[in-house]
């Protein structure tokens, strides 16, 4: 598990270095995640250590929201001053996410055969 966490952190570091060198307007961790995606596509399967690490992270995902919750409580006065803008932003982003997800699913289902297999 330590090795796969180290690999994930190295990919994040590589992504950050790529961003710093190229100036691409993306966060470094996103580029690292894309590199991981390309590696997994090239490999054709997910290595077992990565699967175990991912399962461990997913089982404890709620803990990753604790710092965000603490930040909101620590800056509650700013949240109270901007509640209308925050509410509009949350509703708009949820709506956009739902529409894009539905459109993507609709687009992907076009390649599904009647017997349930993919083309």
Biopython code that builds the backbone (N, CA, C, O; Angstrom):
import numpy as np
from Bio.PDB.StructureBuilder import StructureBuilder

atoms = [
    (1, "UNK", "N", (0.825, -1.194, 0.000)),
    (1, "UNK", "CA", (0.000, 0.000, 0.000)),
    (1, "UNK", "C", (0.872, 1.262, 0.000)),
    (1, "UNK", "O", (0.546, 2.242, -0.669)),
    (2, "UNK", "N", (1.964, 1.235, 0.741)),
    (2, "UNK", "CA", (2.855, 2.392, 0.795)),
    (2, "UNK", "C", (3.451, 2.665, -0.589)),
    (2, "UNK", "O", (3.578, 3.819, -0.999)),
    (3, "UNK", "N", (3.812, 1.611, -1.297)),
    (3, "UNK", "CA", (4.387, 1.777, -2.631)),
    (3, "UNK", "C", (3.412, 2.421, -3.601)),
    (3, "UNK", "O", (3.805, 3.280, -4.391)),
    (4, "UNK", "N", (2.144, 2.021, -3.553)),
    (4, "UNK", "CA", (1.172, 2.607, -4.487)),
    (4, "UNK", "C", (0.825, 4.039, -4.096)),
    (4, "UNK", "O", (0.570, 4.867, -4.971)),
    (5, "UNK", "N", (0.810, 4.346, -2.804)),
    (5, "UNK", "CA", (0.596, 5.738, -2.390)),
    (5, "UNK", "C", (1.777, 6.584, -2.846)),
    (5, "UNK", "O", (1.596, 7.706, -3.318)),
    (6, "UNK", "N", (2.982, 6.049, -2.707)),
    (6, "UNK", "CA", (4.173, 6.765, -3.185)),
    (6, "UNK", "C", (4.097, 6.979, -4.694)),
    (6, "UNK", "O", (4.454, 8.049, -5.187)),
    (7, "UNK", "N", (3.636, 5.973, -5.428)),
    (7, "UNK", "CA", (3.498, 6.124, -6.887)),
    (7, "UNK", "C", (2.489, 7.214, -7.227)),
    (7, "UNK", "O", (2.717, 8.007, -8.141)),
    (8, "UNK", "N", (1.383, 7.261, -6.503)),
    (8, "UNK", "CA", (0.379, 8.306, -6.740)),
    (8, "UNK", "C", (0.958, 9.690, -6.450)),
    (8, "UNK", "O", (0.717, 10.639, -7.197)),
    (9, "UNK", "N", (1.716, 9.799, -5.367)),
    (9, "UNK", "CA", (2.332, 11.081, -5.033)),
    (9, "UNK", "C", (3.399, 11.478, -6.045)),
    (9, "UNK", "O", (3.550, 12.661, -6.348)),
    (10, "UNK", "N", (4.143, 10.506, -6.572)),
    (10, "UNK", "CA", (5.143, 10.802, -7.603)),
    (10, "UNK", "C", (4.452, 11.285, -8.876)),
    (10, "UNK", "O", (4.922, 12.223, -9.520)),
    (11, "UNK", "N", (3.339, 10.649, -9.239)),
    (11, "UNK", "CA", (2.594, 11.117, -10.414)),
    (11, "UNK", "C", (2.062, 12.527, -10.194)),
    (11, "UNK", "O", (2.055, 13.335, -11.122)),
    (12, "UNK", "N", (1.621, 12.830, -8.989)),
    (12, "UNK", "CA", (1.164, 14.181, -8.680)),
    (12, "UNK", "C", (2.328, 15.168, -8.805)),
    (12, "UNK", "O", (2.160, 16.267, -9.334)),
    (13, "UNK", "N", (3.500, 14.775, -8.320)),
    (13, "UNK", "CA", (4.687, 15.623, -8.432)),
    (13, "UNK", "C", (5.061, 15.845, -9.891)),
    (13, "UNK", "O", (5.373, 16.966, -10.291)),
    (14, "UNK", "N", (5.032, 14.787, -10.680)),
    (14, "UNK", "CA", (5.348, 14.913, -12.110)),
    (14, "UNK", "C", (4.349, 15.854, -12.785)),
    (14, "UNK", "O", (4.731, 16.693, -13.601)),
    (15, "UNK", "N", (3.071, 15.710, -12.440)),
    (15, "UNK", "CA", (2.056, 16.612, -12.989)),
    (15, "UNK", "C", (2.326, 18.054, -12.630)),
    (15, "UNK", "O", (2.181, 18.942, -13.470)),
    (16, "UNK", "N", (2.720, 18.302, -11.383)),
    (16, "UNK", "CA", (3.029, 19.667, -10.951)),
    (16, "UNK", "C", (4.244, 20.210, -11.685)),
    (16, "UNK", "O", (4.267, 21.379, -12.070)),
    (17, "UNK", "N", (5.255, 19.370, -11.883)),
    (17, "UNK", "CA", (6.446, 19.806, -12.625)),
    (17, "UNK", "C", (6.087, 20.131, -14.068)),
    (17, "UNK", "O", (6.551, 21.131, -14.617)),
    (18, "UNK", "N", (5.259, 19.288, -14.684)),
    (18, "UNK", "CA", (4.839, 19.542, -16.075)),
    (18, "UNK", "C", (4.104, 20.878, -16.167)),
    (18, "UNK", "O", (4.327, 21.649, -17.101)),
    (19, "UNK", "N", (3.235, 21.148, -15.205)),
    (19, "UNK", "CA", (2.487, 22.409, -15.203)),
    (19, "UNK", "C", (3.422, 23.597, -15.046)),
    (19, "UNK", "O", (3.276, 24.604, -15.739)),
    (20, "UNK", "N", (4.379, 23.483, -14.140)),
    (20, "UNK", "CA", (5.328, 24.586, -13.917)),
    (20, "UNK", "C", (6.177, 24.849, -15.157)),
    (20, "UNK", "O", (6.491, 25.999, -15.462)),
    (21, "UNK", "N", (6.548, 23.787, -15.872)),
    (21, "UNK", "CA", (7.406, 23.951, -17.048)),
    (21, "UNK", "C", (6.640, 24.441, -18.264)),
    (21, "UNK", "O", (7.170, 25.208, -19.068)),
    (22, "UNK", "N", (5.392, 24.001, -18.403)),
    (22, "UNK", "CA", (4.640, 24.345, -19.613)),
    (22, "UNK", "C", (3.696, 25.520, -19.433)),
    (22, "UNK", "O", (3.358, 26.194, -20.406)),
    (23, "UNK", "N", (3.266, 25.777, -18.212)),
    (23, "UNK", "CA", (2.322, 26.869, -17.977)),
    (23, "UNK", "C", (0.894, 26.522, -18.365)),
    (23, "UNK", "O", (0.067, 27.421, -18.520)),
    (24, "UNK", "N", (0.589, 25.256, -18.524)),
    (24, "UNK", "CA", (-0.768, 24.825, -18.854)),
    (24, "UNK", "C", (-1.686, 25.210, -17.697)),
    (24, "UNK", "O", (-1.340, 24.980, -16.539)),
    (25, "UNK", "N", (-2.853, 25.793, -17.990)),
    (25, "UNK", "CA", (-3.748, 26.243, -16.907)),
    (25, "UNK", "C", (-4.569, 25.104, -16.296)),
    (25, "UNK", "O", (-5.798, 25.133, -16.344)),
    (26, "UNK", "N", (-3.904, 24.118, -15.731)),
    (26, "UNK", "CA", (-4.544, 23.001, -15.034)),
    (26, "UNK", "C", (-3.815, 22.776, -13.726)),
    (26, "UNK", "O", (-2.628, 23.084, -13.621)),
    (27, "UNK", "N", (-4.500, 22.247, -12.727)),
    (27, "UNK", "CA", (-3.785, 21.882, -11.502)),
    (27, "UNK", "C", (-2.851, 20.700, -11.753)),
    (27, "UNK", "O", (-3.175, 19.802, -12.531)),
    (28, "UNK", "N", (-1.705, 20.702, -11.102)),
    (28, "UNK", "CA", (-0.735, 19.621, -11.243)),
    (28, "UNK", "C", (-1.304, 18.250, -10.918)),
    (28, "UNK", "O", (-1.031, 17.296, -11.646)),
    (29, "UNK", "N", (-2.099, 18.111, -9.833)),
    (29, "UNK", "CA", (-2.672, 16.805, -9.528)),
    (29, "UNK", "C", (-3.593, 16.269, -10.633)),
    (29, "UNK", "O", (-3.702, 15.057, -10.818)),
    (30, "UNK", "N", (-4.251, 17.167, -11.359)),
    (30, "UNK", "CA", (-5.114, 16.715, -12.461)),
    (30, "UNK", "C", (-4.254, 16.127, -13.576)),
    (30, "UNK", "O", (-4.607, 15.101, -14.158)),
    (31, "UNK", "N", (-3.149, 16.761, -13.871)),
    (31, "UNK", "CA", (-2.238, 16.229, -14.893)),
    (31, "UNK", "C", (-1.662, 14.897, -14.416)),
    (31, "UNK", "O", (-1.526, 13.967, -15.211)),
    (32, "UNK", "N", (-1.323, 14.790, -13.135)),
    (32, "UNK", "CA", (-0.852, 13.525, -12.591)),
    (32, "UNK", "C", (-1.908, 12.435, -12.717)),
    (32, "UNK", "O", (-1.587, 11.288, -13.027)),
    (33, "UNK", "N", (-3.163, 12.790, -12.477)),
    (33, "UNK", "CA", (-4.251, 11.824, -12.617)),
    (33, "UNK", "C", (-4.402, 11.394, -14.084)),
    (33, "UNK", "O", (-4.662, 10.223, -14.361)),
    (34, "UNK", "N", (-4.242, 12.329, -15.015)),
    (34, "UNK", "CA", (-4.290, 11.978, -16.431)),
    (34, "UNK", "C", (-3.132, 11.048, -16.807)),
    (34, "UNK", "O", (-3.303, 10.127, -17.605)),
    (35, "UNK", "N", (-1.972, 11.293, -16.234)),
    (35, "UNK", "CA", (-0.838, 10.391, -16.480)),
    (35, "UNK", "C", (-1.128, 8.995, -15.941)),
    (35, "UNK", "O", (-0.800, 7.999, -16.585)),
    (36, "UNK", "N", (-1.742, 8.921, -14.762)),
    (36, "UNK", "CA", (-2.132, 7.626, -14.212)),
    (36, "UNK", "C", (-3.146, 6.946, -15.114)),
    (36, "UNK", "O", (-3.057, 5.740, -15.342)),
    (37, "UNK", "N", (-4.104, 7.696, -15.628)),
    (37, "UNK", "CA", (-5.114, 7.143, -16.533)),
    (37, "UNK", "C", (-4.467, 6.583, -17.795)),
    (37, "UNK", "O", (-4.808, 5.486, -18.238)),
    (38, "UNK", "N", (-3.537, 7.335, -18.372)),
    (38, "UNK", "CA", (-2.841, 6.874, -19.581)),
    (38, "UNK", "C", (-2.039, 5.611, -19.278)),
    (38, "UNK", "O", (-2.014, 4.682, -20.086)),
    (39, "UNK", "N", (-1.386, 5.573, -18.121)),
    (39, "UNK", "CA", (-0.623, 4.377, -17.732)),
    (39, "UNK", "C", (-1.547, 3.168, -17.595)),
    (39, "UNK", "O", (-1.222, 2.080, -18.072)),
    (40, "UNK", "N", (-2.692, 3.355, -16.948)),
    (40, "UNK", "CA", (-3.615, 2.236, -16.768)),
    (40, "UNK", "C", (-4.207, 1.771, -18.093)),
    (40, "UNK", "O", (-4.424, 0.575, -18.290)),
    (41, "UNK", "N", (-4.471, 2.710, -19.004)),
    (41, "UNK", "CA", (-4.935, 2.321, -20.341)),
    (41, "UNK", "C", (-3.855, 1.522, -21.069)),
    (41, "UNK", "O", (-4.145, 0.506, -21.701)),
    (42, "UNK", "N", (-2.625, 1.983, -20.978)),
    (42, "UNK", "CA", (-1.513, 1.296, -21.647)),
    (42, "UNK", "C", (-1.326, -0.093, -21.063)),
    (42, "UNK", "O", (-1.100, -1.055, -21.798)),
    (43, "UNK", "N", (-1.420, -0.200, -19.750)),
    (43, "UNK", "CA", (-1.223, -1.483, -19.080)),
    (43, "UNK", "C", (-2.382, -2.433, -19.353)),
    (43, "UNK", "O", (-2.179, -3.644, -19.447)),
    (44, "UNK", "N", (-3.582, -1.903, -19.479)),
    (44, "UNK", "CA", (-4.748, -2.731, -19.773)),
    (44, "UNK", "C", (-5.467, -3.258, -18.548)),
    (44, "UNK", "O", (-6.554, -3.822, -18.676)),
    (45, "UNK", "N", (-4.902, -3.096, -17.377)),
    (45, "UNK", "CA", (-5.524, -3.561, -16.141)),
    (45, "UNK", "C", (-4.952, -2.755, -14.978)),
    (45, "UNK", "O", (-3.876, -2.164, -15.076)),
    (46, "UNK", "N", (-5.687, -2.748, -13.894)),
    (46, "UNK", "CA", (-5.215, -2.050, -12.706)),
    (46, "UNK", "C", (-4.397, -3.011, -11.848)),
    (46, "UNK", "O", (-4.866, -4.101, -11.519)),
    (47, "UNK", "N", (-3.177, -2.615, -11.482)),
    (47, "UNK", "CA", (-2.379, -3.484, -10.603)),
    (47, "UNK", "C", (-3.083, -3.688, -9.256)),
    (47, "UNK", "O", (-3.751, -2.780, -8.760)),
    (48, "UNK", "N", (-2.937, -4.859, -8.677)),
    (48, "UNK", "CA", (-3.592, -5.191, -7.398)),
    (48, "UNK", "C", (-3.247, -4.202, -6.284)),
    (48, "UNK", "O", (-4.143, -3.823, -5.529)),
    (49, "UNK", "N", (-1.976, -3.760, -6.142)),
    (49, "UNK", "CA", (-1.700, -2.785, -5.074)),
    (49, "UNK", "C", (-2.485, -1.478, -5.245)),
    (49, "UNK", "O", (-2.933, -0.888, -4.262)),
    (50, "UNK", "N", (-2.651, -1.030, -6.495)),
    (50, "UNK", "CA", (-3.451, 0.178, -6.741)),
    (50, "UNK", "C", (-4.908, -0.065, -6.374)),
    (50, "UNK", "O", (-5.563, 0.817, -5.819)),
    (51, "UNK", "N", (-5.418, -1.251, -6.677)),
    (51, "UNK", "CA", (-6.813, -1.564, -6.331)),
    (51, "UNK", "C", (-7.013, -1.516, -4.826)),
    (51, "UNK", "O", (-7.988, -0.936, -4.348)),
    (52, "UNK", "N", (-6.100, -2.121, -4.073)),
    (52, "UNK", "CA", (-6.226, -2.129, -2.608)),
    (52, "UNK", "C", (-6.140, -0.712, -2.039)),
    (52, "UNK", "O", (-6.893, -0.354, -1.133)),
    (53, "UNK", "N", (-5.220, 0.089, -2.573)),
    (53, "UNK", "CA", (-5.079, 1.466, -2.100)),
    (53, "UNK", "C", (-6.323, 2.275, -2.432)),
    (53, "UNK", "O", (-6.812, 3.034, -1.595)),
    (54, "UNK", "N", (-6.838, 2.119, -3.646)),
    (54, "UNK", "CA", (-8.048, 2.848, -4.035)),
    (54, "UNK", "C", (-9.232, 2.460, -3.157)),
    (54, "UNK", "O", (-10.015, 3.320, -2.755)),
    (55, "UNK", "N", (-9.367, 1.166, -2.859)),
    (55, "UNK", "CA", (-10.455, 0.724, -1.980)),
    (55, "UNK", "C", (-10.307, 1.328, -0.588)),
    (55, "UNK", "O", (-11.292, 1.756, 0.014)),
    (56, "UNK", "N", (-9.087, 1.362, -0.082)),
    (56, "UNK", "CA", (-8.848, 1.965, 1.231)),
    (56, "UNK", "C", (-9.193, 3.437, 1.251)),
    (56, "UNK", "O", (-9.787, 3.927, 2.211)),
    (57, "UNK", "N", (-8.819, 4.155, 0.183)),
    (57, "UNK", "CA", (-9.146, 5.578, 0.114)),
    (57, "UNK", "C", (-10.654, 5.789, -0.006)),
    (57, "UNK", "O", (-11.206, 6.687, 0.631)),
    (58, "UNK", "N", (-11.318, 4.977, -0.808)),
    (58, "UNK", "CA", (-12.762, 5.120, -0.974)),
    (58, "UNK", "C", (-13.523, 4.793, 0.307)),
    (58, "UNK", "O", (-14.535, 5.428, 0.604)),
    (59, "UNK", "N", (-13.047, 3.814, 1.065)),
    (59, "UNK", "CA", (-13.721, 3.460, 2.311)),
    (59, "UNK", "C", (-13.599, 4.558, 3.356)),
    (59, "UNK", "O", (-14.430, 4.649, 4.259)),
    (60, "UNK", "N", (-12.575, 5.391, 3.243)),
    (60, "UNK", "CA", (-12.359, 6.466, 4.210)),
    (60, "UNK", "C", (-12.520, 7.841, 3.582)),
    (60, "UNK", "O", (-11.968, 8.822, 4.079)),
    (61, "UNK", "N", (-13.270, 7.915, 2.497)),
    (61, "UNK", "CA", (-13.424, 9.163, 1.758)),
    (61, "UNK", "C", (-14.027, 10.275, 2.608)),
    (61, "UNK", "O", (-13.677, 11.443, 2.439)),
    (62, "UNK", "N", (-14.922, 9.926, 3.510)),
    (62, "UNK", "CA", (-15.564, 10.944, 4.345)),
    (62, "UNK", "C", (-14.540, 11.723, 5.166)),
    (62, "UNK", "O", (-14.735, 12.908, 5.435)),
    (63, "UNK", "N", (-13.455, 11.068, 5.564)),
    (63, "UNK", "CA", (-12.425, 11.752, 6.351)),
    (63, "UNK", "C", (-11.750, 12.872, 5.562)),
    (63, "UNK", "O", (-11.257, 13.837, 6.146)),
    (64, "UNK", "N", (-11.729, 12.745, 4.240)),
    (64, "UNK", "CA", (-11.089, 13.769, 3.420)),
    (64, "UNK", "C", (-11.902, 15.060, 3.369)),
    (64, "UNK", "O", (-11.384, 16.101, 2.965)),
    (65, "UNK", "N", (-13.174, 15.001, 3.778)),
    (65, "UNK", "CA", (-14.005, 16.194, 3.796)),
    (65, "UNK", "C", (-13.893, 16.967, 5.103)),
    (65, "UNK", "O", (-14.406, 18.082, 5.199)),
    (66, "UNK", "N", (-13.242, 16.408, 6.100)),
    (66, "UNK", "CA", (-13.110, 17.079, 7.394)),
    (66, "UNK", "C", (-12.364, 18.413, 7.269)),
    (66, "UNK", "O", (-12.835, 19.405, 7.823)),
    (67, "UNK", "N", (-11.221, 18.488, 6.568)),
    (67, "UNK", "CA", (-10.543, 19.789, 6.457)),
    (67, "UNK", "C", (-11.415, 20.853, 5.777)),
    (67, "UNK", "O", (-11.379, 22.020, 6.168)),
    (68, "UNK", "N", (-12.188, 20.462, 4.776)),
    (68, "UNK", "CA", (-13.065, 21.431, 4.116)),
    (68, "UNK", "C", (-14.141, 21.920, 5.084)),
    (68, "UNK", "O", (-14.460, 23.108, 5.116)),
    (69, "UNK", "N", (-14.695, 21.007, 5.867)),
    (69, "UNK", "CA", (-15.703, 21.400, 6.855)),
    (69, "UNK", "C", (-15.134, 22.325, 7.908)),
    (69, "UNK", "O", (-15.788, 23.288, 8.311)),
    (70, "UNK", "N", (-13.922, 22.045, 8.359)),
    (70, "UNK", "CA", (-13.266, 22.912, 9.340)),
    (70, "UNK", "C", (-13.014, 24.290, 8.738)),
    (70, "UNK", "O", (-13.184, 25.304, 9.415)),
    (71, "UNK", "N", (-12.613, 24.330, 7.478)),
    (71, "UNK", "CA", (-12.391, 25.614, 6.817)),
    (71, "UNK", "C", (-13.661, 26.431, 6.708)),
    (71, "UNK", "O", (-13.637, 27.650, 6.881)),
    (72, "UNK", "N", (-14.766, 25.771, 6.423)),
    (72, "UNK", "CA", (-16.043, 26.489, 6.343)),
    (72, "UNK", "C", (-16.427, 27.042, 7.708)),
    (72, "UNK", "O", (-16.853, 28.191, 7.815)),
    (73, "UNK", "N", (-16.282, 26.242, 8.740)),
    (73, "UNK", "CA", (-16.614, 26.714, 10.084)),
    (73, "UNK", "C", (-15.681, 27.846, 10.507)),
    (73, "UNK", "O", (-16.122, 28.812, 11.129)),
    (74, "UNK", "N", (-14.408, 27.733, 10.179)),
    (74, "UNK", "CA", (-13.442, 28.769, 10.557)),
    (74, "UNK", "C", (-13.737, 30.094, 9.859)),
    (74, "UNK", "O", (-13.443, 31.159, 10.401)),
    (75, "UNK", "N", (-14.307, 30.035, 8.679)),
    (75, "UNK", "CA", (-14.605, 31.252, 7.907)),
    (75, "UNK", "C", (-16.112, 31.429, 7.733)),
    (75, "UNK", "O", (-16.576, 31.880, 6.686)),
    (76, "UNK", "N", (-16.854, 31.074, 8.751)),
    (76, "UNK", "CA", (-18.317, 31.131, 8.676)),
    (76, "UNK", "C", (-18.827, 32.544, 8.412)),
    (76, "UNK", "O", (-19.846, 32.720, 7.745)),
    (77, "UNK", "N", (-18.139, 33.535, 8.920)),
    (77, "UNK", "CA", (-18.574, 34.913, 8.680)),
    (77, "UNK", "C", (-18.507, 35.259, 7.184)),
    (77, "UNK", "O", (-19.385, 35.957, 6.677)),
    (78, "UNK", "N", (-17.485, 34.783, 6.482)),
    (78, "UNK", "CA", (-17.375, 35.034, 5.039)),
    (78, "UNK", "C", (-18.457, 34.272, 4.287)),
    (78, "UNK", "O", (-19.018, 34.776, 3.314)),
    (79, "UNK", "N", (-18.748, 33.045, 4.746)),
    (79, "UNK", "CA", (-19.814, 32.257, 4.119)),
    (79, "UNK", "C", (-21.156, 32.954, 4.322)),
    (79, "UNK", "O", (-21.977, 33.002, 3.406)),
    (80, "UNK", "N", (-21.379, 33.493, 5.519)),
    (80, "UNK", "CA", (-22.641, 34.179, 5.805)),
    (80, "UNK", "C", (-22.796, 35.436, 4.952)),
    (80, "UNK", "O", (-23.905, 35.774, 4.539)),
    (81, "UNK", "N", (-21.695, 36.123, 4.689)),
    (81, "UNK", "CA", (-21.755, 37.336, 3.863)),
    (81, "UNK", "C", (-22.018, 37.023, 2.392)),
    (81, "UNK", "O", (-22.582, 37.851, 1.678)),
    (82, "UNK", "N", (-21.624, 35.861, 1.940)),
    (82, "UNK", "CA", (-21.721, 35.507, 0.523)),
    (82, "UNK", "C", (-22.683, 34.347, 0.267)),
    (82, "UNK", "O", (-22.505, 33.624, -0.713)),
    (83, "UNK", "N", (-23.677, 34.147, 1.097)),
    (83, "UNK", "CA", (-24.515, 32.954, 0.993)),
    (83, "UNK", "C", (-25.306, 32.900, -0.307)),
    (83, "UNK", "O", (-25.545, 31.811, -0.829)),
    (84, "UNK", "N", (-25.719, 34.046, -0.845)),
    (84, "UNK", "CA", (-26.489, 34.032, -2.101)),
    (84, "UNK", "C", (-25.599, 33.570, -3.252)),
    (84, "UNK", "O", (-25.991, 32.704, -4.034)),
    (85, "UNK", "N", (-24.421, 34.136, -3.355)),
    (85, "UNK", "CA", (-23.502, 33.746, -4.433)),
    (85, "UNK", "C", (-23.103, 32.274, -4.299)),
    (85, "UNK", "O", (-23.028, 31.556, -5.295)),
    (86, "UNK", "N", (-22.852, 31.834, -3.084)),
    (86, "UNK", "CA", (-22.499, 30.435, -2.868)),
    (86, "UNK", "C", (-23.653, 29.505, -3.232)),
    (86, "UNK", "O", (-23.440, 28.455, -3.839)),
    (87, "UNK", "N", (-24.859, 29.882, -2.867)),
    (87, "UNK", "CA", (-26.032, 29.049, -3.181)),
    (87, "UNK", "C", (-26.235, 28.935, -4.684)),
    (87, "UNK", "O", (-26.477, 27.844, -5.199)),
    (88, "UNK", "N", (-26.136, 30.053, -5.385)),
    (88, "UNK", "CA", (-26.292, 30.041, -6.840)),
    (88, "UNK", "C", (-25.199, 29.187, -7.482)),
    (88, "UNK", "O", (-25.468, 28.412, -8.400)),
    (89, "UNK", "N", (-23.985, 29.333, -7.002)),
    (89, "UNK", "CA", (-22.870, 28.562, -7.546)),
    (89, "UNK", "C", (-23.061, 27.066, -7.320)),
    (89, "UNK", "O", (-22.822, 26.269, -8.226)),
    (90, "UNK", "N", (-23.489, 26.679, -6.125)),
    (90, "UNK", "CA", (-23.688, 25.261, -5.819)),
    (90, "UNK", "C", (-24.796, 24.672, -6.682)),
    (90, "UNK", "O", (-24.642, 23.578, -7.224)),
    (91, "UNK", "N", (-25.910, 25.385, -6.814)),
    (91, "UNK", "CA", (-27.024, 24.884, -7.636)),
    (91, "UNK", "C", (-26.610, 24.813, -9.102)),
    (91, "UNK", "O", (-26.894, 23.826, -9.780)),
    (92, "UNK", "N", (-25.940, 25.855, -9.595)),
    (92, "UNK", "CA", (-25.524, 25.864, -11.000)),
    (92, "UNK", "C", (-24.514, 24.751, -11.291)),
    (92, "UNK", "O", (-24.631, 24.066, -12.307)),
    (93, "UNK", "N", (-23.534, 24.565, -10.422)),
    (93, "UNK", "CA", (-22.538, 23.530, -10.685)),
    (93, "UNK", "C", (-23.155, 22.137, -10.599)),
    (93, "UNK", "O", (-22.790, 21.256, -11.377)),
    (94, "UNK", "N", (-24.078, 21.923, -9.672)),
    (94, "UNK", "CA", (-24.747, 20.621, -9.596)),
    (94, "UNK", "C", (-25.585, 20.374, -10.846)),
    (94, "UNK", "O", (-25.610, 19.257, -11.364)),
    (95, "UNK", "N", (-26.271, 21.406, -11.335)),
    (95, "UNK", "CA", (-27.092, 21.271, -12.539)),
    (95, "UNK", "C", (-26.217, 20.980, -13.759)),
    (95, "UNK", "O", (-26.534, 20.098, -14.558)),
    (96, "UNK", "N", (-25.142, 21.708, -13.897)),
    (96, "UNK", "CA", (-24.232, 21.490, -15.031)),
    (96, "UNK", "C", (-23.648, 20.081, -14.980)),
    (96, "UNK", "O", (-23.569, 19.401, -16.003)),
    (97, "UNK", "N", (-23.243, 19.645, -13.797)),
    (97, "UNK", "CA", (-22.694, 18.302, -13.650)),
    (97, "UNK", "C", (-23.714, 17.243, -14.026)),
    (97, "UNK", "O", (-23.381, 16.278, -14.714)),
    (98, "UNK", "N", (-24.941, 17.410, -13.587)),
    (98, "UNK", "CA", (-25.999, 16.457, -13.909)),
    (98, "UNK", "C", (-26.273, 16.403, -15.410)),
    (98, "UNK", "O", (-26.427, 15.320, -15.975)),
    (99, "UNK", "N", (-26.334, 17.567, -16.056)),
    (99, "UNK", "CA", (-26.605, 17.616, -17.495)),
    (99, "UNK", "C", (-25.461, 16.996, -18.289)),
    (99, "UNK", "O", (-25.698, 16.227, -19.220)),
    (100, "UNK", "N", (-24.219, 17.325, -17.928)),
    (100, "UNK", "CA", (-23.062, 16.776, -18.647)),
    (100, "UNK", "C", (-22.975, 15.262, -18.435)),
    (100, "UNK", "O", (-22.668, 14.530, -19.376)),
    (101, "UNK", "N", (-23.238, 14.787, -17.229)),
    (101, "UNK", "CA", (-23.217, 13.352, -16.966)),
    (101, "UNK", "C", (-24.293, 12.633, -17.767)),
    (101, "UNK", "O", (-24.030, 11.583, -18.354)),
    (102, "UNK", "N", (-25.503, 13.187, -17.799)),
    (102, "UNK", "CA", (-26.585, 12.567, -18.565)),
    (102, "UNK", "C", (-26.264, 12.562, -20.058)),
    (102, "UNK", "O", (-26.505, 11.566, -20.739)),
    (103, "UNK", "N", (-25.724, 13.662, -20.567)),
    (103, "UNK", "CA", (-25.371, 13.728, -21.986)),
    (103, "UNK", "C", (-24.267, 12.719, -22.325)),
    (103, "UNK", "O", (-24.309, 12.077, -23.374)),
    (104, "UNK", "N", (-23.290, 12.585, -21.440)),
    (104, "UNK", "CA", (-22.206, 11.618, -21.657)),
    (104, "UNK", "C", (-22.752, 10.194, -21.655)),
    (104, "UNK", "O", (-22.394, 9.391, -22.517)),
    (105, "UNK", "N", (-23.613, 9.879, -20.697)),
    (105, "UNK", "CA", (-24.206, 8.543, -20.651)),
    (105, "UNK", "C", (-25.026, 8.268, -21.906)),
    (105, "UNK", "O", (-24.939, 7.183, -22.481)),
    (106, "UNK", "N", (-25.816, 9.239, -22.329)),
    (106, "UNK", "CA", (-26.623, 9.082, -23.550)),
    (106, "UNK", "C", (-25.715, 8.834, -24.754)),
    (106, "UNK", "O", (-26.006, 7.984, -25.595)),
    (107, "UNK", "N", (-24.623, 9.577, -24.826)),
    (107, "UNK", "CA", (-23.674, 9.431, -25.928)),
    (107, "UNK", "C", (-23.006, 8.060, -25.892)),
    (107, "UNK", "O", (-22.853, 7.414, -26.928)),
    (108, "UNK", "N", (-22.607, 7.614, -24.695)),
    (108, "UNK", "CA", (-21.951, 6.312, -24.583)),
    (108, "UNK", "C", (-22.897, 5.152, -24.880)),
    (108, "UNK", "O", (-22.476, 4.145, -25.449)),
    (109, "UNK", "N", (-24.151, 5.276, -24.508)),
    (109, "UNK", "CA", (-25.105, 4.188, -24.727)),
    (109, "UNK", "C", (-25.408, 3.948, -26.203)),
    (109, "UNK", "O", (-25.975, 2.912, -26.551)),
    (110, "UNK", "N", (-25.044, 4.876, -27.070)),
    (110, "UNK", "CA", (-25.231, 4.668, -28.501)),
    (110, "UNK", "C", (-24.384, 3.514, -29.017)),
    (110, "UNK", "O", (-24.726, 2.897, -30.025)),
    (111, "UNK", "N", (-23.265, 3.213, -28.326)),
    (111, "UNK", "CA", (-22.374, 2.142, -28.762)),
    (111, "UNK", "C", (-22.700, 0.807, -28.118)),
    (111, "UNK", "O", (-21.989, -0.173, -28.340)),
    (112, "UNK", "N", (-23.736, 0.751, -27.347)),
    (112, "UNK", "CA", (-24.099, -0.507, -26.694)),
    (112, "UNK", "C", (-25.025, -1.295, -27.605)),
    (112, "UNK", "O", (-26.007, -0.767, -28.126)),
    (113, "UNK", "N", (-24.699, -2.555, -27.786)),
    (113, "UNK", "CA", (-25.527, -3.424, -28.620)),
    (113, "UNK", "C", (-26.758, -3.886, -27.842)),
    (113, "UNK", "O", (-26.772, -3.807, -26.614)),
    (114, "UNK", "N", (-27.790, -4.365, -28.536)),
    (114, "UNK", "CA", (-29.006, -4.839, -27.846)),
    (114, "UNK", "C", (-28.756, -5.973, -26.866)),
    (114, "UNK", "O", (-29.499, -6.123, -25.895)),
    (115, "UNK", "N", (-27.708, -6.786, -27.106)),
    (115, "UNK", "CA", (-27.435, -7.893, -26.185)),
    (115, "UNK", "C", (-26.672, -7.461, -24.941)),
    (115, "UNK", "O", (-26.311, -8.304, -24.118)),
    (116, "UNK", "N", (-26.418, -6.160, -24.788)),
    (116, "UNK", "CA", (-25.761, -5.633, -23.608)),
    (116, "UNK", "C", (-24.258, -5.509, -23.735)),
    (116, "UNK", "O", (-23.614, -4.953, -22.845)),
    (117, "UNK", "N", (-23.675, -6.015, -24.824)),
    (117, "UNK", "CA", (-22.234, -5.916, -25.038)),
    (117, "UNK", "C", (-21.916, -4.579, -25.702)),
    (117, "UNK", "O", (-22.781, -3.930, -26.288)),
    (118, "UNK", "N", (-20.658, -4.194, -25.590)),
    (118, "UNK", "CA", (-20.212, -2.948, -26.202)),
    (118, "UNK", "C", (-19.564, -3.237, -27.543)),
    (118, "UNK", "O", (-18.942, -4.280, -27.742)),
    (119, "UNK", "N", (-19.723, -2.291, -28.456)),
    (119, "UNK", "CA", (-19.135, -2.456, -29.785)),
    (119, "UNK", "C", (-17.650, -2.183, -29.753)),
    (119, "UNK", "O", (-16.983, -2.273, -30.785)),
]
sb = StructureBuilder()
sb.init_structure("model")
sb.init_model(0)
sb.init_chain("A")
sb.init_seg("    ")
for serial, (resi, resn, name, xyz) in enumerate(atoms, 1):
    if name == "N":
        sb.init_residue(resn, " ", resi, " ")
    sb.init_atom(name, np.array(xyz, "f"), 0.0, 1.0, " ", f" {name:<3s}", serial, name[0])
structure = sb.get_structure()
